[in-house]
Amino acid sequence: MRTVTLLGATGSIGRSAQDVLRRHQDKFHLHGACAGSNHEALLDLAREFRPERLAVCDKESARLLREALSREKLSCEVL
């Protein structure tokens, strides 16, 4: 199994890459993903793929993402 980190996970190419990961779950594991500030889309990604790490570019989005992950009891490091 290959480990993947997805840069620009919430953009059009990132969403297409997520589709590939869905179709080939036996071949790929999403280790991490990053986005500019779309913490809600990263939360959806965390629910589905359970990555170990997520990153966003601004502190407020990181705070909101951490809070949402905590509420849903999803274990994921936010950078």
mmCIF file of the N, C-alpha and C atoms, coordinates in Angstrom:
data_MODEL
# 
_entry.id   MODEL 
# 
loop_
_atom_site.group_PDB 
_atom_site.id 
_atom_site.type_symbol 
_atom_site.label_atom_id 
_atom_site.label_alt_id 
_atom_site.label_comp_id 
_atom_site.label_asym_id 
_atom_site.label_entity_id 
_atom_site.label_seq_id 
_atom_site.pdbx_PDB_ins_code 
_atom_site.Cartn_x 
_atom_site.Cartn_y 
_atom_site.Cartn_z 
_atom_site.occupancy 
_atom_site.B_iso_or_equiv 
_atom_site.pdbx_formal_charge 
_atom_site.auth_seq_id 
_atom_site.auth_comp_id 
_atom_site.auth_asym_id 
_atom_site.auth_atom_id 
_atom_site.pdbx_PDB_model_num 
ATOM 1   N N  . MET A 1 1  ? 0.851   -1.181 0.000  1.00 0.00 ? 1  MET A N  1 
ATOM 2   C CA . MET A 1 1  ? 0.000   0.000  0.000  1.00 0.00 ? 1  MET A CA 1 
ATOM 3   C C  . MET A 1 1  ? 0.897   1.245  0.000  1.00 0.00 ? 1  MET A C  1 
ATOM 4   N N  . ARG A 1 2  ? 0.529   2.207  -0.819 1.00 0.00 ? 2  ARG A N  1 
ATOM 5   C CA . ARG A 1 2  ? 1.274   3.465  -0.904 1.00 0.00 ? 2  ARG A CA 1 
ATOM 6   C C  . ARG A 1 2  ? 0.620   4.514  -0.012 1.00 0.00 ? 2  ARG A C  1 
ATOM 7   N N  . THR A 1 3  ? 1.464   5.317  0.620  1.00 0.00 ? 3  THR A N  1 
ATOM 8   C CA . THR A 1 3  ? 1.010   6.405  1.473  1.00 0.00 ? 3  THR A CA 1 
ATOM 9   C C  . THR A 1 3  ? 1.018   7.693  0.663  1.00 0.00 ? 3  THR A C  1 
ATOM 10  N N  . VAL A 1 4  ? -0.058  8.467  0.782  1.00 0.00 ? 4  VAL A N  1 
ATOM 11  C CA . VAL A 1 4  ? -0.233  9.670  -0.032 1.00 0.00 ? 4  VAL A CA 1 
ATOM 12  C C  . VAL A 1 4  ? -0.445  10.876 0.875  1.00 0.00 ? 4  VAL A C  1 
ATOM 13  N N  . THR A 1 5  ? 0.168   11.994 0.492  1.00 0.00 ? 5  THR A N  1 
ATOM 14  C CA . THR A 1 5  ? -0.133  13.292 1.079  1.00 0.00 ? 5  THR A CA 1 
ATOM 15  C C  . THR A 1 5  ? -0.683  14.151 -0.044 1.00 0.00 ? 5  THR A C  1 
ATOM 16  N N  . LEU A 1 6  ? -1.839  14.713 0.181  1.00 0.00 ? 6  LEU A N  1 
ATOM 17  C CA . LEU A 1 6  ? -2.554  15.439 -0.864 1.00 0.00 ? 6  LEU A CA 1 
ATOM 18  C C  . LEU A 1 6  ? -2.445  16.943 -0.632 1.00 0.00 ? 6  LEU A C  1 
ATOM 19  N N  . LEU A 1 7  ? -1.745  17.620 -1.527 1.00 0.00 ? 7  LEU A N  1 
ATOM 20  C CA . LEU A 1 7  ? -1.610  19.075 -1.464 1.00 0.00 ? 7  LEU A CA 1 
ATOM 21  C C  . LEU A 1 7  ? -2.726  19.711 -2.273 1.00 0.00 ? 7  LEU A C  1 
ATOM 22  N N  . GLY A 1 8  ? -3.297  20.770 -1.760 1.00 0.00 ? 8  GLY A N  1 
ATOM 23  C CA . GLY A 1 8  ? -4.422  21.398 -2.455 1.00 0.00 ? 8  GLY A CA 1 
ATOM 24  C C  . GLY A 1 8  ? -5.634  20.494 -2.475 1.00 0.00 ? 8  GLY A C  1 
ATOM 25  N N  . ALA A 1 9  ? -5.912  19.860 -1.361 1.00 0.00 ? 9  ALA A N  1 
ATOM 26  C CA . ALA A 1 9  ? -6.920  18.799 -1.284 1.00 0.00 ? 9  ALA A CA 1 
ATOM 27  C C  . ALA A 1 9  ? -8.342  19.260 -1.575 1.00 0.00 ? 9  ALA A C  1 
ATOM 28  N N  . THR A 1 10 ? -8.628  20.548 -1.415 1.00 0.00 ? 10 THR A N  1 
ATOM 29  C CA . THR A 1 10 ? -10.008 21.001 -1.584 1.00 0.00 ? 10 THR A CA 1 
ATOM 30  C C  . THR A 1 10 ? -10.270 21.647 -2.941 1.00 0.00 ? 10 THR A C  1 
ATOM 31  N N  . GLY A 1 11 ? -9.253  21.772 -3.755 1.00 0.00 ? 11 GLY A N  1 
ATOM 32  C CA . GLY A 1 11 ? -9.421  22.334 -5.090 1.00 0.00 ? 11 GLY A CA 1 
ATOM 33  C C  . GLY A 1 11 ? -9.886  21.277 -6.077 1.00 0.00 ? 11 GLY A C  1 
ATOM 34  N N  . SER A 1 12 ? -10.030 21.654 -7.324 1.00 0.00 ? 12 SER A N  1 
ATOM 35  C CA . SER A 1 12 ? -10.566 20.722 -8.324 1.00 0.00 ? 12 SER A CA 1 
ATOM 36  C C  . SER A 1 12 ? -9.647  19.518 -8.536 1.00 0.00 ? 12 SER A C  1 
ATOM 37  N N  . ILE A 1 13 ? -8.360  19.736 -8.591 1.00 0.00 ? 13 ILE A N  1 
ATOM 38  C CA . ILE A 1 13 ? -7.435  18.610 -8.763 1.00 0.00 ? 13 ILE A CA 1 
ATOM 39  C C  . ILE A 1 13 ? -7.416  17.751 -7.498 1.00 0.00 ? 13 ILE A C  1 
ATOM 40  N N  . GLY A 1 14 ? -7.453  18.388 -6.342 1.00 0.00 ? 14 GLY A N  1 
ATOM 41  C CA . GLY A 1 14 ? -7.496  17.649 -5.087 1.00 0.00 ? 14 GLY A CA 1 
ATOM 42  C C  . GLY A 1 14 ? -8.731  16.781 -4.963 1.00 0.00 ? 14 GLY A C  1 
ATOM 43  N N  . ARG A 1 15 ? -9.878  17.298 -5.385 1.00 0.00 ? 15 ARG A N  1 
ATOM 44  C CA . ARG A 1 15 ? -11.118 16.504 -5.349 1.00 0.00 ? 15 ARG A CA 1 
ATOM 45  C C  . ARG A 1 15 ? -11.034 15.338 -6.330 1.00 0.00 ? 15 ARG A C  1 
ATOM 46  N N  . SER A 1 16 ? -10.408 15.562 -7.476 1.00 0.00 ? 16 SER A N  1 
ATOM 47  C CA . SER A 1 16 ? -10.213 14.458 -8.434 1.00 0.00 ? 16 SER A CA 1 
ATOM 48  C C  . SER A 1 16 ? -9.297  13.395 -7.845 1.00 0.00 ? 16 SER A C  1 
ATOM 49  N N  . ALA A 1 17 ? -8.258  13.830 -7.145 1.00 0.00 ? 17 ALA A N  1 
ATOM 50  C CA . ALA A 1 17 ? -7.356  12.875 -6.496 1.00 0.00 ? 17 ALA A CA 1 
ATOM 51  C C  . ALA A 1 17 ? -8.092  12.088 -5.419 1.00 0.00 ? 17 ALA A C  1 
ATOM 52  N N  . GLN A 1 18 ? -9.007  12.730 -4.701 1.00 0.00 ? 18 GLN A N  1 
ATOM 53  C CA . GLN A 1 18 ? -9.807  12.013 -3.710 1.00 0.00 ? 18 GLN A CA 1 
ATOM 54  C C  . GLN A 1 18 ? -10.642 10.918 -4.366 1.00 0.00 ? 18 GLN A C  1 
ATOM 55  N N  . ASP A 1 19 ? -11.175 11.200 -5.546 1.00 0.00 ? 19 ASP A N  1 
ATOM 56  C CA . ASP A 1 19 ? -11.940 10.184 -6.279 1.00 0.00 ? 19 ASP A CA 1 
ATOM 57  C C  . ASP A 1 19 ? -11.070 8.967  -6.599 1.00 0.00 ? 19 ASP A C  1 
ATOM 58  N N  . VAL A 1 20 ? -9.831  9.216  -6.982 1.00 0.00 ? 20 VAL A N  1 
ATOM 59  C CA . VAL A 1 20 ? -8.902  8.107  -7.258 1.00 0.00 ? 20 VAL A CA 1 
ATOM 60  C C  . VAL A 1 20 ? -8.664  7.302  -5.982 1.00 0.00 ? 20 VAL A C  1 
ATOM 61  N N  . LEU A 1 21 ? -8.460  7.994  -4.865 1.00 0.00 ? 21 LEU A N  1 
ATOM 62  C CA . LEU A 1 21 ? -8.249  7.302  -3.593 1.00 0.00 ? 21 LEU A CA 1 
ATOM 63  C C  . LEU A 1 21 ? -9.459  6.448  -3.215 1.00 0.00 ? 21 LEU A C  1 
ATOM 64  N N  . ARG A 1 22 ? -10.654 6.962  -3.448 1.00 0.00 ? 22 ARG A N  1 
ATOM 65  C CA . ARG A 1 22 ? -11.877 6.196  -3.154 1.00 0.00 ? 22 ARG A CA 1 
ATOM 66  C C  . ARG A 1 22 ? -11.935 4.911  -3.983 1.00 0.00 ? 22 ARG A C  1 
ATOM 67  N N  . ARG A 1 23 ? -11.593 5.033  -5.251 1.00 0.00 ? 23 ARG A N  1 
ATOM 68  C CA . ARG A 1 23 ? -11.682 3.869  -6.145 1.00 0.00 ? 23 ARG A CA 1 
ATOM 69  C C  . ARG A 1 23 ? -10.588 2.846  -5.889 1.00 0.00 ? 23 ARG A C  1 
ATOM 70  N N  . HIS A 1 24 ? -9.512  3.262  -5.256 1.00 0.00 ? 24 HIS A N  1 
ATOM 71  C CA . HIS A 1 24 ? -8.369  2.361  -5.062 1.00 0.00 ? 24 HIS A CA 1 
ATOM 72  C C  . HIS A 1 24 ? -7.948  2.308  -3.596 1.00 0.00 ? 24 HIS A C  1 
ATOM 73  N N  . GLN A 1 25 ? -8.908  2.100  -2.719 1.00 0.00 ? 25 GLN A N  1 
ATOM 74  C CA . GLN A 1 25 ? -8.630  2.063  -1.286 1.00 0.00 ? 25 GLN A CA 1 
ATOM 75  C C  . GLN A 1 25 ? -7.688  0.925  -0.901 1.00 0.00 ? 25 GLN A C  1 
ATOM 76  N N  . ASP A 1 26 ? -7.612  -0.090 -1.734 1.00 0.00 ? 26 ASP A N  1 
ATOM 77  C CA . ASP A 1 26 ? -6.720  -1.213 -1.456 1.00 0.00 ? 26 ASP A CA 1 
ATOM 78  C C  . ASP A 1 26 ? -5.266  -0.890 -1.815 1.00 0.00 ? 26 ASP A C  1 
ATOM 79  N N  . LYS A 1 27 ? -5.050  0.212  -2.542 1.00 0.00 ? 27 LYS A N  1 
ATOM 80  C CA . LYS A 1 27 ? -3.696  0.557  -2.994 1.00 0.00 ? 27 LYS A CA 1 
ATOM 81  C C  . LYS A 1 27 ? -3.121  1.795  -2.325 1.00 0.00 ? 27 LYS A C  1 
ATOM 82  N N  . PHE A 1 28 ? -3.986  2.666  -1.797 1.00 0.00 ? 28 PHE A N  1 
ATOM 83  C CA . PHE A 1 28 ? -3.519  3.947  -1.262 1.00 0.00 ? 28 PHE A CA 1 
ATOM 84  C C  . PHE A 1 28 ? -4.090  4.229  0.121  1.00 0.00 ? 28 PHE A C  1 
ATOM 85  N N  . HIS A 1 29 ? -3.249  4.845  0.955  1.00 0.00 ? 29 HIS A N  1 
ATOM 86  C CA . HIS A 1 29 ? -3.675  5.334  2.275  1.00 0.00 ? 29 HIS A CA 1 
ATOM 87  C C  . HIS A 1 29 ? -3.369  6.823  2.325  1.00 0.00 ? 29 HIS A C  1 
ATOM 88  N N  . LEU A 1 30 ? -4.362  7.635  2.631  1.00 0.00 ? 30 LEU A N  1 
ATOM 89  C CA . LEU A 1 30 ? -4.156  9.080  2.742  1.00 0.00 ? 30 LEU A CA 1 
ATOM 90  C C  . LEU A 1 30 ? -3.555  9.386  4.114  1.00 0.00 ? 30 LEU A C  1 
ATOM 91  N N  . HIS A 1 31 ? -2.304  9.777  4.115  1.00 0.00 ? 31 HIS A N  1 
ATOM 92  C CA . HIS A 1 31 ? -1.588  10.098 5.352  1.00 0.00 ? 31 HIS A CA 1 
ATOM 93  C C  . HIS A 1 31 ? -1.858  11.537 5.787  1.00 0.00 ? 31 HIS A C  1 
ATOM 94  N N  . GLY A 1 32 ? -1.888  12.451 4.821  1.00 0.00 ? 32 GLY A N  1 
ATOM 95  C CA . GLY A 1 32 ? -2.073  13.858 5.151  1.00 0.00 ? 32 GLY A CA 1 
ATOM 96  C C  . GLY A 1 32 ? -2.657  14.634 3.992  1.00 0.00 ? 32 GLY A C  1 
ATOM 97  N N  . ALA A 1 33 ? -3.175  15.824 4.317  1.00 0.00 ? 33 ALA A N  1 
ATOM 98  C CA . ALA A 1 33 ? -3.748  16.688 3.288  1.00 0.00 ? 33 ALA A CA 1 
ATOM 99  C C  . ALA A 1 33 ? -3.636  18.132 3.754  1.00 0.00 ? 33 ALA A C  1 
ATOM 100 N N  . CYS A 1 34 ? -3.598  19.044 2.791  1.00 0.00 ? 34 CYS A N  1 
ATOM 101 C CA . CYS A 1 34 ? -3.567  20.455 3.147  1.00 0.00 ? 34 CYS A CA 1 
ATOM 102 C C  . CYS A 1 34 ? -4.488  21.250 2.230  1.00 0.00 ? 34 CYS A C  1 
ATOM 103 N N  . ALA A 1 35 ? -4.876  22.414 2.743  1.00 0.00 ? 35 ALA A N  1 
ATOM 104 C CA . ALA A 1 35 ? -5.734  23.327 1.992  1.00 0.00 ? 35 ALA A CA 1 
ATOM 105 C C  . ALA A 1 35 ? -5.422  24.743 2.451  1.00 0.00 ? 35 ALA A C  1 
ATOM 106 N N  . GLY A 1 36 ? -5.843  25.708 1.667  1.00 0.00 ? 36 GLY A N  1 
ATOM 107 C CA . GLY A 1 36 ? -5.607  27.097 2.032  1.00 0.00 ? 36 GLY A CA 1 
ATOM 108 C C  . GLY A 1 36 ? -6.316  27.474 3.320  1.00 0.00 ? 36 GLY A C  1 
ATOM 109 N N  . SER A 1 37 ? -7.640  27.459 3.306  1.00 0.00 ? 37 SER A N  1 
ATOM 110 C CA . SER A 1 37 ? -8.399  27.811 4.511  1.00 0.00 ? 37 SER A CA 1 
ATOM 111 C C  . SER A 1 37 ? -9.731  27.075 4.610  1.00 0.00 ? 37 SER A C  1 
ATOM 112 N N  . ASN A 1 38 ? -10.008 26.175 3.699  1.00 0.00 ? 38 ASN A N  1 
ATOM 113 C CA . ASN A 1 38 ? -11.306 25.490 3.671  1.00 0.00 ? 38 ASN A CA 1 
ATOM 114 C C  . ASN A 1 38 ? -11.339 24.357 4.695  1.00 0.00 ? 38 ASN A C  1 
ATOM 115 N N  . HIS A 1 39 ? -11.483 24.750 5.966  1.00 0.00 ? 39 HIS A N  1 
ATOM 116 C CA . HIS A 1 39 ? -11.466 23.764 7.041  1.00 0.00 ? 39 HIS A CA 1 
ATOM 117 C C  . HIS A 1 39 ? -12.672 22.825 6.993  1.00 0.00 ? 39 HIS A C  1 
ATOM 118 N N  . GLU A 1 40 ? -13.796 23.289 6.467  1.00 0.00 ? 40 GLU A N  1 
ATOM 119 C CA . GLU A 1 40 ? -14.984 22.429 6.388  1.00 0.00 ? 40 GLU A CA 1 
ATOM 120 C C  . GLU A 1 40 ? -14.764 21.273 5.407  1.00 0.00 ? 40 GLU A C  1 
ATOM 121 N N  . ALA A 1 41 ? -14.139 21.553 4.279  1.00 0.00 ? 41 ALA A N  1 
ATOM 122 C CA . ALA A 1 41 ? -13.851 20.492 3.318  1.00 0.00 ? 41 ALA A CA 1 
ATOM 123 C C  . ALA A 1 41 ? -12.813 19.520 3.881  1.00 0.00 ? 41 ALA A C  1 
ATOM 124 N N  . LEU A 1 42 ? -11.844 20.038 4.639  1.00 0.00 ? 42 LEU A N  1 
ATOM 125 C CA . LEU A 1 42 ? -10.861 19.152 5.272  1.00 0.00 ? 42 LEU A CA 1 
ATOM 126 C C  . LEU A 1 42 ? -11.521 18.281 6.337  1.00 0.00 ? 42 LEU A C  1 
ATOM 127 N N  . LEU A 1 43 ? -12.523 18.806 7.029  1.00 0.00 ? 43 LEU A N  1 
ATOM 128 C CA . LEU A 1 43 ? -13.262 18.007 8.003  1.00 0.00 ? 43 LEU A CA 1 
ATOM 129 C C  . LEU A 1 43 ? -13.975 16.856 7.302  1.00 0.00 ? 43 LEU A C  1 
ATOM 130 N N  . ASP A 1 44 ? -14.612 17.129 6.178  1.00 0.00 ? 44 ASP A N  1 
ATOM 131 C CA . ASP A 1 44 ? -15.251 16.061 5.399  1.00 0.00 ? 44 ASP A CA 1 
ATOM 132 C C  . ASP A 1 44 ? -14.230 15.007 4.989  1.00 0.00 ? 44 ASP A C  1 
ATOM 133 N N  . LEU A 1 45 ? -13.079 15.464 4.545  1.00 0.00 ? 45 LEU A N  1 
ATOM 134 C CA . LEU A 1 45 ? -12.007 14.557 4.141  1.00 0.00 ? 45 LEU A CA 1 
ATOM 135 C C  . LEU A 1 45 ? -11.558 13.700 5.334  1.00 0.00 ? 45 LEU A C  1 
ATOM 136 N N  . ALA A 1 46 ? -11.442 14.310 6.512  1.00 0.00 ? 46 ALA A N  1 
ATOM 137 C CA . ALA A 1 46 ? -11.029 13.585 7.715  1.00 0.00 ? 46 ALA A CA 1 
ATOM 138 C C  . ALA A 1 46 ? -12.049 12.511 8.085  1.00 0.00 ? 46 ALA A C  1 
ATOM 139 N N  . ARG A 1 47 ? -13.316 12.830 7.949  1.00 0.00 ? 47 ARG A N  1 
ATOM 140 C CA . ARG A 1 47 ? -14.367 11.844 8.247  1.00 0.00 ? 47 ARG A CA 1 
ATOM 141 C C  . ARG A 1 47 ? -14.235 10.609 7.356  1.00 0.00 ? 47 ARG A C  1 
ATOM 142 N N  . GLU A 1 48 ? -13.964 10.850 6.103  1.00 0.00 ? 48 GLU A N  1 
ATOM 143 C CA . GLU A 1 48 ? -13.928 9.748  5.139  1.00 0.00 ? 48 GLU A CA 1 
ATOM 144 C C  . GLU A 1 48 ? -12.614 8.966  5.147  1.00 0.00 ? 48 GLU A C  1 
ATOM 145 N N  . PHE A 1 49 ? -11.484 9.671  5.124  1.00 0.00 ? 49 PHE A N  1 
ATOM 146 C CA . PHE A 1 49 ? -10.200 9.008  4.913  1.00 0.00 ? 49 PHE A CA 1 
ATOM 147 C C  . PHE A 1 49 ? -9.371  8.787  6.185  1.00 0.00 ? 49 PHE A C  1 
ATOM 148 N N  . ARG A 1 50 ? -9.714  9.481  7.274  1.00 0.00 ? 50 ARG A N  1 
ATOM 149 C CA . ARG A 1 50 ? -8.997  9.349  8.547  1.00 0.00 ? 50 ARG A CA 1 
ATOM 150 C C  . ARG A 1 50 ? -7.479  9.549  8.409  1.00 0.00 ? 50 ARG A C  1 
ATOM 151 N N  . PRO A 1 51 ? -7.050  10.677 7.836  1.00 0.00 ? 51 PRO A N  1 
ATOM 152 C CA . PRO A 1 51 ? -5.605  10.920 7.721  1.00 0.00 ? 51 PRO A CA 1 
ATOM 153 C C  . PRO A 1 51 ? -4.999  11.216 9.093  1.00 0.00 ? 51 PRO A C  1 
ATOM 154 N N  . GLU A 1 52 ? -3.700  11.057 9.192  1.00 0.00 ? 52 GLU A N  1 
ATOM 155 C CA . GLU A 1 52 ? -3.006  11.347 10.441 1.00 0.00 ? 52 GLU A CA 1 
ATOM 156 C C  . GLU A 1 52 ? -2.770  12.841 10.637 1.00 0.00 ? 52 GLU A C  1 
ATOM 157 N N  . ARG A 1 53 ? -2.618  13.581 9.527  1.00 0.00 ? 53 ARG A N  1 
ATOM 158 C CA . ARG A 1 53 ? -2.315  15.014 9.609  1.00 0.00 ? 53 ARG A CA 1 
ATOM 159 C C  . ARG A 1 53 ? -3.104  15.809 8.569  1.00 0.00 ? 53 ARG A C  1 
ATOM 160 N N  . LEU A 1 54 ? -3.508  17.013 8.989  1.00 0.00 ? 54 LEU A N  1 
ATOM 161 C CA . LEU A 1 54 ? -4.136  17.974 8.090  1.00 0.00 ? 54 LEU A CA 1 
ATOM 162 C C  . LEU A 1 54 ? -3.466  19.323 8.309  1.00 0.00 ? 54 LEU A C  1 
ATOM 163 N N  . ALA A 1 55 ? -3.377  20.122 7.270  1.00 0.00 ? 55 ALA A N  1 
ATOM 164 C CA . ALA A 1 55 ? -2.764  21.441 7.387  1.00 0.00 ? 55 ALA A CA 1 
ATOM 165 C C  . ALA A 1 55 ? -3.606  22.489 6.663  1.00 0.00 ? 55 ALA A C  1 
ATOM 166 N N  . VAL A 1 56 ? -3.677  23.658 7.275  1.00 0.00 ? 56 VAL A N  1 
ATOM 167 C CA . VAL A 1 56 ? -4.310  24.824 6.658  1.00 0.00 ? 56 VAL A CA 1 
ATOM 168 C C  . VAL A 1 56 ? -3.362  26.007 6.821  1.00 0.00 ? 56 VAL A C  1 
ATOM 169 N N  . CYS A 1 57 ? -3.574  27.034 6.017  1.00 0.00 ? 57 CYS A N  1 
ATOM 170 C CA . CYS A 1 57 ? -2.613  28.145 5.972  1.00 0.00 ? 57 CYS A CA 1 
ATOM 171 C C  . CYS A 1 57 ? -2.837  29.218 7.022  1.00 0.00 ? 57 CYS A C  1 
ATOM 172 N N  . ASP A 1 58 ? -4.006  29.290 7.623  1.00 0.00 ? 58 ASP A N  1 
ATOM 173 C CA . ASP A 1 58 ? -4.203  30.363 8.608  1.00 0.00 ? 58 ASP A CA 1 
ATOM 174 C C  . ASP A 1 58 ? -4.626  29.798 9.961  1.00 0.00 ? 58 ASP A C  1 
ATOM 175 N N  . LYS A 1 59 ? -4.280  30.540 10.996 1.00 0.00 ? 59 LYS A N  1 
ATOM 176 C CA . LYS A 1 59 ? -4.490  30.089 12.376 1.00 0.00 ? 59 LYS A CA 1 
ATOM 177 C C  . LYS A 1 59 ? -5.966  29.909 12.719 1.00 0.00 ? 59 LYS A C  1 
ATOM 178 N N  . GLU A 1 60 ? -6.804  30.785 12.241 1.00 0.00 ? 60 GLU A N  1 
ATOM 179 C CA . GLU A 1 60 ? -8.238  30.690 12.560 1.00 0.00 ? 60 GLU A CA 1 
ATOM 180 C C  . GLU A 1 60 ? -8.848  29.410 11.972 1.00 0.00 ? 60 GLU A C  1 
ATOM 181 N N  . SER A 1 61 ? -8.506  29.104 10.733 1.00 0.00 ? 61 SER A N  1 
ATOM 182 C CA . SER A 1 61 ? -9.015  27.866 10.120 1.00 0.00 ? 61 SER A CA 1 
ATOM 183 C C  . SER A 1 61 ? -8.487  26.645 10.870 1.00 0.00 ? 61 SER A C  1 
ATOM 184 N N  . ALA A 1 62 ? -7.237  26.709 11.309 1.00 0.00 ? 62 ALA A N  1 
ATOM 185 C CA . ALA A 1 62 ? -6.662  25.597 12.076 1.00 0.00 ? 62 ALA A CA 1 
ATOM 186 C C  . ALA A 1 62 ? -7.411  25.422 13.396 1.00 0.00 ? 62 ALA A C  1 
ATOM 187 N N  . ARG A 1 63 ? -7.720  26.517 14.057 1.00 0.00 ? 63 ARG A N  1 
ATOM 188 C CA . ARG A 1 63 ? -8.457  26.450 15.321 1.00 0.00 ? 63 ARG A CA 1 
ATOM 189 C C  . ARG A 1 63 ? -9.839  25.841 15.115 1.00 0.00 ? 63 ARG A C  1 
ATOM 190 N N  . LEU A 1 64 ? -10.541 26.299 14.086 1.00 0.00 ? 64 LEU A N  1 
ATOM 191 C CA . LEU A 1 64 ? -11.881 25.783 13.799 1.00 0.00 ? 64 LEU A CA 1 
ATOM 192 C C  . LEU A 1 64 ? -11.830 24.298 13.437 1.00 0.00 ? 64 LEU A C  1 
ATOM 193 N N  . LEU A 1 65 ? -10.828 23.902 12.681 1.00 0.00 ? 65 LEU A N  1 
ATOM 194 C CA . LEU A 1 65 ? -10.682 22.501 12.303 1.00 0.00 ? 65 LEU A CA 1 
ATOM 195 C C  . LEU A 1 65 ? -10.401 21.635 13.529 1.00 0.00 ? 65 LEU A C  1 
ATOM 196 N N  . ARG A 1 66 ? -9.503  22.083 14.401 1.00 0.00 ? 66 ARG A N  1 
ATOM 197 C CA . ARG A 1 66 ? -9.204  21.331 15.631 1.00 0.00 ? 66 ARG A CA 1 
ATOM 198 C C  . ARG A 1 66 ? -10.457 21.139 16.477 1.00 0.00 ? 66 ARG A C  1 
ATOM 199 N N  . GLU A 1 67 ? -11.237 22.215 16.622 1.00 0.00 ? 67 GLU A N  1 
ATOM 200 C CA . GLU A 1 67 ? -12.458 22.138 17.425 1.00 0.00 ? 67 GLU A CA 1 
ATOM 201 C C  . GLU A 1 67 ? -13.453 21.146 16.819 1.00 0.00 ? 67 GLU A C  1 
ATOM 202 N N  . ALA A 1 68 ? -13.629 21.200 15.514 1.00 0.00 ? 68 ALA A N  1 
ATOM 203 C CA . ALA A 1 68 ? -14.572 20.300 14.854 1.00 0.00 ? 68 ALA A CA 1 
ATOM 204 C C  . ALA A 1 68 ? -14.118 18.848 14.964 1.00 0.00 ? 68 ALA A C  1 
ATOM 205 N N  . LEU A 1 69 ? -12.832 18.602 14.772 1.00 0.00 ? 69 LEU A N  1 
ATOM 206 C CA . LEU A 1 69 ? -12.306 17.247 14.900 1.00 0.00 ? 69 LEU A CA 1 
ATOM 207 C C  . LEU A 1 69 ? -12.491 16.730 16.325 1.00 0.00 ? 69 LEU A C  1 
ATOM 208 N N  . SER A 1 70 ? -12.268 17.578 17.295 1.00 0.00 ? 70 SER A N  1 
ATOM 209 C CA . SER A 1 70 ? -12.428 17.199 18.696 1.00 0.00 ? 70 SER A CA 1 
ATOM 210 C C  . SER A 1 70 ? -13.885 16.861 18.998 1.00 0.00 ? 70 SER A C  1 
ATOM 211 N N  . ARG A 1 71 ? -14.815 17.691 18.532 1.00 0.00 ? 71 ARG A N  1 
ATOM 212 C CA . ARG A 1 71 ? -16.250 17.429 18.750 1.00 0.00 ? 71 ARG A CA 1 
ATOM 213 C C  . ARG A 1 71 ? -16.654 16.069 18.197 1.00 0.00 ? 71 ARG A C  1 
ATOM 214 N N  . GLU A 1 72 ? -16.077 15.713 17.047 1.00 0.00 ? 72 GLU A N  1 
ATOM 215 C CA . GLU A 1 72 ? -16.445 14.460 16.400 1.00 0.00 ? 72 GLU A CA 1 
ATOM 216 C C  . GLU A 1 72 ? -15.536 13.293 16.813 1.00 0.00 ? 72 GLU A C  1 
ATOM 217 N N  . LYS A 1 73 ? -14.650 13.585 17.764 1.00 0.00 ? 73 LYS A N  1 
ATOM 218 C CA . LYS A 1 73 ? -13.733 12.573 18.287 1.00 0.00 ? 73 LYS A CA 1 
ATOM 219 C C  . LYS A 1 73 ? -12.896 11.903 17.175 1.00 0.00 ? 73 LYS A C  1 
ATOM 220 N N  . LEU A 1 74 ? -12.434 12.755 16.255 1.00 0.00 ? 74 LEU A N  1 
ATOM 221 C CA . LEU A 1 74 ? -11.545 12.286 15.178 1.00 0.00 ? 74 LEU A CA 1 
ATOM 222 C C  . LEU A 1 74 ? -10.117 12.638 15.573 1.00 0.00 ? 74 LEU A C  1 
ATOM 223 N N  . SER A 1 75 ? -9.268  11.649 15.564 1.00 0.00 ? 75 SER A N  1 
ATOM 224 C CA . SER A 1 75 ? -7.873  11.857 15.937 1.00 0.00 ? 75 SER A CA 1 
ATOM 225 C C  . SER A 1 75 ? -7.068  12.234 14.702 1.00 0.00 ? 75 SER A C  1 
ATOM 226 N N  . CYS A 1 76 ? -6.591  13.495 14.705 1.00 0.00 ? 76 CYS A N  1 
ATOM 227 C CA . CYS A 1 76 ? -5.847  13.985 13.561 1.00 0.00 ? 76 CYS A CA 1 
ATOM 228 C C  . CYS A 1 76 ? -5.051  15.213 13.999 1.00 0.00 ? 76 CYS A C  1 
ATOM 229 N N  . GLU A 1 77 ? -3.769  15.239 13.695 1.00 0.00 ? 77 GLU A N  1 
ATOM 230 C CA . GLU A 1 77 ? -2.946  16.397 14.015 1.00 0.00 ? 77 GLU A CA 1 
ATOM 231 C C  . GLU A 1 77 ? -3.221  17.502 13.004 1.00 0.00 ? 77 GLU A C  1 
ATOM 232 N N  . VAL A 1 78 ? -3.432  18.704 13.509 1.00 0.00 ? 78 VAL A N  1 
ATOM 233 C CA . VAL A 1 78 ? -3.676  19.860 12.639 1.00 0.00 ? 78 VAL A CA 1 
ATOM 234 C C  . VAL A 1 78 ? -2.453  20.760 12.686 1.00 0.00 ? 78 VAL A C  1 
ATOM 235 N N  . LEU A 1 79 ? -1.929  21.052 11.513 1.00 0.00 ? 79 LEU A N  1 
ATOM 236 C CA . LEU A 1 79 ? -0.740  21.894 11.381 1.00 0.00 ? 79 LEU A CA 1 
ATOM 237 C C  . LEU A 1 79 ? -1.119  23.221 10.765 1.00 0.00 ? 79 LEU A C  1 
# 
